[in-house]
């Protein structure tokens, strides 16, 4: 009986000691936080996608309060969230054009050549260990195994006939798919962009012709016909400067390979 009482007393003393220690530690190590941080956190969508470049919504909220991030730093929240945060911070939110994901490839099963039949793990990132980087002849094209689909929480991406496609009306600009694509085939472009180069091959024209029906051959016809000089050819691939493009559509009409969509 004495042993039980002694043990209980020891546990009680230890418990009291730990409680006192934690109480003192909480006071000693207490860090004051700006109340605006919590207000901003409540205004953010809570996706914790990392598209802002910070570790989750709480990381962005702290960075905004410290002046290390802009009030419109959340790509998912858009203008509505930016205005709420701006009100908390007592500043004016800058107007920014919405960006959406675009997959620079249209080489589906009917338009690109296949070198061999692949029956292994259907995972884009695993293709780095497969001969030729995958069964498709074009080593720059979409593999269609859906790594981007897996990371998109809004189901804005789907695989259609062997390549990924983005529904821009569902895309919330988090950028998760950009990070997930091992081919670096996905880029963020303005929502209003109506002309896009749907190719990312840097092979020379003759090589592209052998591999894909709709690949850019770097001929420069689009460059010559663009009235705003919004297109250039770099590494045998056409690039559109969206700050100059007026969506006139001439480049699409003139492209002999229909690589501009």
Secondary structure as a PSIPRED ss2 file (coil, helix, strand):
# PSIPRED VFORMAT (PSIPRED V4.0)

   1 X C   1.000  0.000  0.000
   2 X H   0.000  1.000  0.000
   3 X H   0.000  1.000  0.000
   4 X H   0.000  1.000  0.000
   5 X H   0.000  1.000  0.000
   6 X H   0.000  1.000  0.000
   7 X H   0.000  1.000  0.000
   8 X H   0.000  1.000  0.000
   9 X H   0.000  1.000  0.000
  10 X H   0.000  1.000  0.000
  11 X H   0.000  1.000  0.000
  12 X H   0.000  1.000  0.000
  13 X H   0.000  1.000  0.000
  14 X H   0.000  1.000  0.000
  15 X H   0.000  1.000  0.000
  16 X H   0.000  1.000  0.000
  17 X H   0.000  1.000  0.000
  18 X H   0.000  1.000  0.000
  19 X H   0.000  1.000  0.000
  20 X H   0.000  1.000  0.000
  21 X H   0.000  1.000  0.000
  22 X H   0.000  1.000  0.000
  23 X H   0.000  1.000  0.000
  24 X H   0.000  1.000  0.000
  25 X H   0.000  1.000  0.000
  26 X H   0.000  1.000  0.000
  27 X H   0.000  1.000  0.000
  28 X H   0.000  1.000  0.000
  29 X C   1.000  0.000  0.000
  30 X C   1.000  0.000  0.000
  31 X C   1.000  0.000  0.000
  32 X C   1.000  0.000  0.000
  33 X C   1.000  0.000  0.000
  34 X C   1.000  0.000  0.000
  35 X H   0.000  1.000  0.000
  36 X H   0.000  1.000  0.000
  37 X H   0.000  1.000  0.000
  38 X H   0.000  1.000  0.000
  39 X H   0.000  1.000  0.000
  40 X H   0.000  1.000  0.000
  41 X H   0.000  1.000  0.000
  42 X H   0.000  1.000  0.000
  43 X H   0.000  1.000  0.000
  44 X C   1.000  0.000  0.000
  45 X C   1.000  0.000  0.000
  46 X C   1.000  0.000  0.000
  47 X C   1.000  0.000  0.000
  48 X C   1.000  0.000  0.000
  49 X C   1.000  0.000  0.000
  50 X C   1.000  0.000  0.000
  51 X C   1.000  0.000  0.000
  52 X C   1.000  0.000  0.000
  53 X C   1.000  0.000  0.000
  54 X C   1.000  0.000  0.000
  55 X C   1.000  0.000  0.000
  56 X H   0.000  1.000  0.000
  57 X H   0.000  1.000  0.000
  58 X H   0.000  1.000  0.000
  59 X H   0.000  1.000  0.000
  60 X H   0.000  1.000  0.000
  61 X H   0.000  1.000  0.000
  62 X H   0.000  1.000  0.000
  63 X H   0.000  1.000  0.000
  64 X H   0.000  1.000  0.000
  65 X H   0.000  1.000  0.000
  66 X H   0.000  1.000  0.000
  67 X C   1.000  0.000  0.000
  68 X C   1.000  0.000  0.000
  69 X C   1.000  0.000  0.000
  70 X C   1.000  0.000  0.000
  71 X C   1.000  0.000  0.000
  72 X C   1.000  0.000  0.000
  73 X C   1.000  0.000  0.000
  74 X C   1.000  0.000  0.000
  75 X C   1.000  0.000  0.000
  76 X C   1.000  0.000  0.000
  77 X C   1.000  0.000  0.000
  78 X H   0.000  1.000  0.000
  79 X H   0.000  1.000  0.000
  80 X H   0.000  1.000  0.000
  81 X H   0.000  1.000  0.000
  82 X H   0.000  1.000  0.000
  83 X H   0.000  1.000  0.000
  84 X H   0.000  1.000  0.000
  85 X H   0.000  1.000  0.000
  86 X H   0.000  1.000  0.000
  87 X H   0.000  1.000  0.000
  88 X H   0.000  1.000  0.000
  89 X H   0.000  1.000  0.000
  90 X C   1.000  0.000  0.000
  91 X C   1.000  0.000  0.000
  92 X C   1.000  0.000  0.000
  93 X C   1.000  0.000  0.000
  94 X C   1.000  0.000  0.000
  95 X C   1.000  0.000  0.000
  96 X C   1.000  0.000  0.000
  97 X C   1.000  0.000  0.000
  98 X C   1.000  0.000  0.000
  99 X E   0.000  0.000  1.000
 100 X E   0.000  0.000  1.000
 101 X E   0.000  0.000  1.000
 102 X E   0.000  0.000  1.000
 103 X E   0.000  0.000  1.000
 104 X C   1.000  0.000  0.000
 105 X C   1.000  0.000  0.000
 106 X C   1.000  0.000  0.000
 107 X C   1.000  0.000  0.000
 108 X C   1.000  0.000  0.000
 109 X C   1.000  0.000  0.000
 110 X C   1.000  0.000  0.000
 111 X C   1.000  0.000  0.000
 112 X E   0.000  0.000  1.000
 113 X C   1.000  0.000  0.000
 114 X E   0.000  0.000  1.000
 115 X C   1.000  0.000  0.000
 116 X C   1.000  0.000  0.000
 117 X C   1.000  0.000  0.000
 118 X C   1.000  0.000  0.000
 119 X C   1.000  0.000  0.000
 120 X C   1.000  0.000  0.000
 121 X C   1.000  0.000  0.000
 122 X C   1.000  0.000  0.000
 123 X C   1.000  0.000  0.000
 124 X H   0.000  1.000  0.000
 125 X H   0.000  1.000  0.000
 126 X H   0.000  1.000  0.000
 127 X H   0.000  1.000  0.000
 128 X H   0.000  1.000  0.000
 129 X H   0.000  1.000  0.000
 130 X C   1.000  0.000  0.000
 131 X H   0.000  1.000  0.000
 132 X H   0.000  1.000  0.000
 133 X H   0.000  1.000  0.000
 134 X C   1.000  0.000  0.000
 135 X C   1.000  0.000  0.000
 136 X E   0.000  0.000  1.000
 137 X C   1.000  0.000  0.000
 138 X C   1.000  0.000  0.000
 139 X C   1.000  0.000  0.000
 140 X C   1.000  0.000  0.000
 141 X C   1.000  0.000  0.000
 142 X C   1.000  0.000  0.000
 143 X C   1.000  0.000  0.000
 144 X C   1.000  0.000  0.000
 145 X C   1.000  0.000  0.000
 146 X C   1.000  0.000  0.000
 147 X H   0.000  1.000  0.000
 148 X H   0.000  1.000  0.000
 149 X H   0.000  1.000  0.000
 150 X H   0.000  1.000  0.000
 151 X H   0.000  1.000  0.000
 152 X C   1.000  0.000  0.000
 153 X C   1.000  0.000  0.000
 154 X C   1.000  0.000  0.000
 155 X C   1.000  0.000  0.000
 156 X C   1.000  0.000  0.000
 157 X E   0.000  0.000  1.000
 158 X E   0.000  0.000  1.000
 159 X E   0.000  0.000  1.000
 160 X E   0.000  0.000  1.000
 161 X C   1.000  0.000  0.000
 162 X C   1.000  0.000  0.000
 163 X E   0.000  0.000  1.000
 164 X E   0.000  0.000  1.000
 165 X E   0.000  0.000  1.000
 166 X E   0.000  0.000  1.000
 167 X C   1.000  0.000  0.000
 168 X C   1.000  0.000  0.000
 169 X C   1.000  0.000  0.000
 170 X C   1.000  0.000  0.000
 171 X C   1.000  0.000  0.000
 172 X C   1.000  0.000  0.000
 173 X C   1.000  0.000  0.000
 174 X C   1.000  0.000  0.000
 175 X C   1.000  0.000  0.000
 176 X H   0.000  1.000  0.000
 177 X H   0.000  1.000  0.000
 178 X H   0.000  1.000  0.000
 179 X H   0.000  1.000  0.000
 180 X H   0.000  1.000  0.000
 181 X C   1.000  0.000  0.000
 182 X C   1.000  0.000  0.000
 183 X C   1.000  0.000  0.000
 184 X C   1.000  0.000  0.000
 185 X C   1.000  0.000  0.000
 186 X E   0.000  0.000  1.000
 187 X E   0.000  0.000  1.000
 188 X E   0.000  0.000  1.000
 189 X E   0.000  0.000  1.000
 190 X E   0.000  0.000  1.000
 191 X C   1.000  0.000  0.000
 192 X C   1.000  0.000  0.000
 193 X C   1.000  0.000  0.000
 194 X C   1.000  0.000  0.000
 195 X C   1.000  0.000  0.000
 196 X C   1.000  0.000  0.000
 197 X E   0.000  0.000  1.000
 198 X C   1.000  0.000  0.000
 199 X C   1.000  0.000  0.000
 200 X C   1.000  0.000  0.000
 201 X C   1.000  0.000  0.000
 202 X C   1.000  0.000  0.000
 203 X C   1.000  0.000  0.000
 204 X C   1.000  0.000  0.000
 205 X H   0.000  1.000  0.000
 206 X H   0.000  1.000  0.000
 207 X H   0.000  1.000  0.000
 208 X H   0.000  1.000  0.000
 209 X H   0.000  1.000  0.000
 210 X H   0.000  1.000  0.000
 211 X H   0.000  1.000  0.000
 212 X E   0.000  0.000  1.000
 213 X C   1.000  0.000  0.000
 214 X C   1.000  0.000  0.000
 215 X C   1.000  0.000  0.000
 216 X C   1.000  0.000  0.000
 217 X C   1.000  0.000  0.000
 218 X C   1.000  0.000  0.000
 219 X C   1.000  0.000  0.000
 220 X C   1.000  0.000  0.000
 221 X H   0.000  1.000  0.000
 222 X H   0.000  1.000  0.000
 223 X H   0.000  1.000  0.000
 224 X H   0.000  1.000  0.000
 225 X H   0.000  1.000  0.000
 226 X C   1.000  0.000  0.000
 227 X C   1.000  0.000  0.000
 228 X C   1.000  0.000  0.000
 229 X C   1.000  0.000  0.000
 230 X C   1.000  0.000  0.000
 231 X E   0.000  0.000  1.000
 232 X E   0.000  0.000  1.000
 233 X E   0.000  0.000  1.000
 234 X E   0.000  0.000  1.000
 235 X C   1.000  0.000  0.000
 236 X C   1.000  0.000  0.000
 237 X E   0.000  0.000  1.000
 238 X E   0.000  0.000  1.000
 239 X E   0.000  0.000  1.000
 240 X E   0.000  0.000  1.000
 241 X C   1.000  0.000  0.000
 242 X C   1.000  0.000  0.000
 243 X C   1.000  0.000  0.000
 244 X C   1.000  0.000  0.000
 245 X C   1.000  0.000  0.000
 246 X C   1.000  0.000  0.000
 247 X C   1.000  0.000  0.000
 248 X C   1.000  0.000  0.000
 249 X C   1.000  0.000  0.000
 250 X H   0.000  1.000  0.000
 251 X H   0.000  1.000  0.000
 252 X H   0.000  1.000  0.000
 253 X H   0.000  1.000  0.000
 254 X H   0.000  1.000  0.000
 255 X C   1.000  0.000  0.000
 256 X C   1.000  0.000  0.000
 257 X C   1.000  0.000  0.000
 258 X C   1.000  0.000  0.000
 259 X C   1.000  0.000  0.000
 260 X E   0.000  0.000  1.000
 261 X C   1.000  0.000  0.000
